[in-house]
């Protein structure tokens, strides 16, 4: 175990699996205690991605405890500000402070062009991937401010927050909005030594990407595409010869931004994209 965030407490959303679990574990490996929340239930009726479960969140807790760190968990929907605030309040009461917020929870759904996207899919996407990020920070910031020690906030956006892709317009709009939140929070909270940055992953090897719906989106020419079929197209998105990255690759960036090594880094969109933004 390292000590890059030793003695600090991090609030991580979407922590039951995927990137959120990876971020929580990486921060714990470097000395942080964790407040971990996840909805652990279906969010969008149009999603083909199996939802996270209470067992997933329990597994995250076991992994954190395996690092000899403390963790407080709660099943919370990031669209519910009151529940988010209650979870953070309870976590801070038990763990004593808050220093880091990782607003990671998000969804993927749809597959239509913007003019054919349903209002329901649009609203789900904006409510979770944009408003949920705002509510997460809003719930946690008072505790960082009351500590008087400054802190770090990392928002999960996407390469889709910096450029457009077809058939995911509602996702693109939400992730672009996250950049606006990041920059505004950075300006407003800077005087309190609170840094705010965003991470912009390309495709990541998690259930949100590795699923039948995504594979069909990448390879509509095939009846039953698999990962190898998707990789052929996914590699074309990047400069480096890979179709996707691993959750740990994003977690290492989150850890850097959360640590004192990045003490003067704020307002920055950080890409972990295998060169996607060069194309």
N, C-alpha and C positions, 0 to 999 in steps of 0.2 A: 504493500500500500504506500502511495506517495502522500504528499502534504500540500499540494498546490492550492487546495481550498480547505485546508484543515481548520476545524473549529467553526465552519460556516454551516448554514442551513439553506437548502435549496428547495423551492416549490416547483414541482414538475407536473405538467398536465399531459394527459394521454400516456400515462406511465405504465399501463398494464402490459404493453408489448411493443414491438417495433422500435422506432427511434426513441420514443419516450422512455421505455425501459432501459435502452442502451445509455441514454443521457443520465438517467438517475444512477445507474450502476457505475458509470465512468466517474461521476462526481463523488460517489461514495468511495470508490477506490482511491480517490485523492483526498479523502478526509471529511467529506461533507455528510451531515445528516439530511434526511429527505422527507419532505411532505409530498406524497404521491397521490394524484387523483386520476380517475378515469371513469367514463360513463358506464363501461361494462355492460352495454346493452345496445340494441340497434338504434341508429340515429336517423338514417334516411331510408324511407321505404323503397327507394329506387336503387339502393346500393347492392351490388352483387358480392361485396366483400363481407365475409362472416365477421360479426362484431366481436370485440374483446369480451371477456367474461370475468366474473369475480375470481375464478381460479387463476386467470392470467395475472390479475393484480396481486393475488396472494403469492404467486410465484416470484413476481418482482420483489415483494417484501422479503421473501426468503433469501433471494440473491443479495439484497442490501444487508440483511442481517449476517449473511455469510462473510461480509466485509467488516464485520464488527462495528457496524454503524447503526444508528437508530433510524427508524422510519415510522411515519404516521400515514395511514392510507384512508381514503374515502372514495365512495362511488358517487361521482358528481358529474353532472352535465355542464359543460362550460357555458351553455346558454343561460344557465340559472345563476345570476350574480349572487343572490342571497346564499345559496348553497356553497358557492365558491368561497365567499367571505367567511362563512361558518367553518369550512374546512381549514382555511388558512389560520383563522383565529385559534381553532383547536390545536392545530399543529404547532403554532408559535407558543401557545400556552405550555405544551408538553416539551418542546425542544428548546425554548428559551429565546429564540431570535429568528430573524429572516434576513438573508443577505443576497440571495440569488433567486430570480424567477426565470423559468424556462417555459414559455408559452408555446407548447408543442402540439397540443391536441388538434386534430384536423380530420376531415373526411374527403372522400372522392366519390363522385357519382356522376350520372349523366351519360355523356357520349354523343349528345346531339350538338348541332350547330347552335349558335346563340339565338337565332330567330326561331328555333324549334324547341329551345329549352323550356321546360314547364316552370310556372311560377313557384310551384312547390319545391322543385329541385334548386331553383335560384335561391329561394329563401333559406332552405336548409344550409346551403353552402355559405352564404353570407353570414348567417347567424352563428355557425360554428367556426368557420375559418377566418372570419374577420371580427365580428362582434365578440366571439368567444375569446379571442386574443386580447381585445381591449378590456373585457371584463376580468380576465385573469390578472392583468397588470393592475387594474383598478383595485382588485381585491387585495393584492399583495403589497402594493407600494406603501400604504400607511405604516406597515410594520418595518419596512426598510427605513423609512423616514424617521420613525420613532427611535430606531437604533442609533441614529446619528453617526454611523460609520461609513456611509455610502453603500454602494452595492452594484450589482450587475444584472441586467435584464437581457435575455436572449429570446427573440421571437423567431419561430420557424416559418419561413416563407418558402420559396422554391425558385428554381430557374424560371418557372412560370410566373414569378413575381417581377421578373426583369425583362421578359420577352413573351411573345404570344405563341400558342400552339392551337391548332384547330380542334374543334369538338370538345373543348374543355373551357369554354369562355367564362362560365361562372366561377370556375376555379381560378382562372387567370386573373379575373377581376378582384377576387378576394385576396389573392396572394400579392397582387400589386398594392392593394389597400394596406396590407401589413407593412409594406415599406413606408407608407405615409404615417402609419402609427409609430413605427420605429423612429423615424426622423423627428416627429413632433415630441414624442416622449423624451428623446435625447436632448432636445432643446429645452424642454420644460423642467427636466429633472437634473440637468447638468450642474446647476448651482449647488445641489445637494450631494455632489460626487457620486451620483448614480449614473452609470453608463448604460446605454441601450444600443444594441446591435441586432442584426438579423442574419440568419443563416439561410443559404439558398442551395439546397441539394438538387442534384439531378435525380434520376431514377435510383431508388434505394431498395435493397433486397429485404423488403418487409411485406406483410400481408396486404398492405394497401397497393403495392405494385405487383407483387407476385400472385396474381389471381386470374381466373378465367376471363373476366371482363376486360382486364387490361390487355391480356394476350390477344383477345379478339379485336380490340381496338388497334393494336399494332399490326396484326395480321388478318385483316378482314378477307383476305384471299384464300384462307384455309378454313376447313370445317372444324378442326379441333387442334388449334395451335398449342404448342408447349413452350417451355422456357427457351429451348434451343432455337425454335422458330422466331420467337420474339427478339432474341439476342441479335439476330442478323440485322434487324431494323434498328434496334436500340443502339447498336454500336455506331450507326451512322450519325447519331446525335452528338458524338463526342470527338475530340481530338485524340485522346488516349484510347487505346484499343480495348475498351470495355463497354458493356451494355448497361451496367449499373454499378453502384458502389455499395459498401456495407454500412449498416447503422453506426458501427464504431468510427467510421471515417467522419461522419457528421458529429458524433459525440466528442471527438478530439478537438474539433473546432469550437464546440460549445464550451468545453473545459477551458480552452485558451481564453475565450472571451469572458468567462466567469472568473478567471484567476487574476491575480495581481500582475501577471505578465502582460496583461492587456490594460493596465491601469489608465492609459491615456487614449485608449481606442473607444470611440463612441460615434454613433451615427453612421456606422459602416455596414453595408450589405456584403456579407462574406460568402463567396461561392465555394461550394465543394461539388464540382460539376464535371470533372474529367475533361474540361475544356469546352463544355457545351456552349458557353457564352461567346466563344470565338467563332461559332458557326452561325 
